[in-house]
Amino acid sequence: MEFKESWQSALDNLCDRVLSIRSAIGDEWPYHSDPEQGVWDTTSDGDWCGGHWVECLRIAGELLGRQDLLDESAARTERLRQYLERDDMFRAHRFYYSAARQYAWTGESRFRTLALAGAYSVRSMAMASNGAMPIGTQVQVRSTTISGRDKVCIDNVHPNLILDWWAYKETGDSTFIEGARKHLDLSIRDFVLDDGSTLEFIDYDARTGKKLRHYTLLGAHDDSCWSRGQAWAIAGYLRAWEELREPRYLAMGKKLLGYWISNSNEHRIPPWDFKDPKIKESPQKVPLDTSAAAIVAEQLARISILQPLPREAKEVSDLTESFIDGLLNYVTNQDGNDNKPAGILLEGCFNQPKAYANRSELIWGTAYLLFALYYLKTGRIVE
């Protein structure tokens, strides 16, 4: 796939944005920013997406030839070490995007050890009764309060499993693959509806594995389809196919993508919830979520650079360009006349039910778009 001039411009702007964010936050961790005010809301520990910022720094350091950024990405990985024992599904994201990728980049064994410790810790969370991966008793996402070893969300096919793929390749321990399959297949059975939409949360009886109820935390209503959850599902099943090459996971990814494309705008950007009743009344007033589209774009970019690319995946890889180009309609550039810095990904929606950062620049949206463009530019993934 040709790396277009517009993509290079966006990649340059995103790297510049990493630098401007770094200057604004100091030793804190970026979370979200209101593009009108331009002030970053930060955390002291990275919250659920600290690993994403580590990888943003590493990529910018590599592309800009900045050793100081590479050094900071390694140092911030060490700062995350203290959260290894937190009973939190997002440990997999936290240590995959930091420790696992730091090991691939530096070859330093301390990062491999840290990533493997995270992988085994997360894998141990699985419910013995049905193999479901829960959110955990200490799950950390600002603005939410839910937790528990009996609670499972659609997200879990990506955040919970991402270290499984890496750890299996490092160790050959089939526990990672067997556990991932159990959760993926359970999620197909319980979370994916006939039309290709997904539920957000399900509570299970941890002892028997029986499904108790479904509901939403970040969606419009209990039977709705929260678009960032749909994005995690798409990315999770396509990643499972990438790693295992099992046709049912590619088929599921395509089914979920079909629903997305049928219900998103012309740029592939979804509403914050596909089933928000207000869409029919006044769709222009319903927030979009570019961060959800960026999650999908990152996984599409991964597949598009596979060599050789199997024929059955071409239908998926062919969507990459439209997702990237769609997202770039929401990225500020140097030619803009609104006095905003270049490289801001606009219209991210974090938590619409609480009207929290619901039309904002979200650090994970920036990260996933940066990752996607990096893969397409270099033709490789550091892992």
Beta strands, then each sheet from edge to edge (+ up, - down):
strand 1: 29-33
strand 2: 40-43
strand 3: 151-153
strand 4: 201-204
strand 5: 211-215
strand 6: 361-362
sheet 1: 2+ 1- 6+
sheet 2: 3+ 4- 5+
end
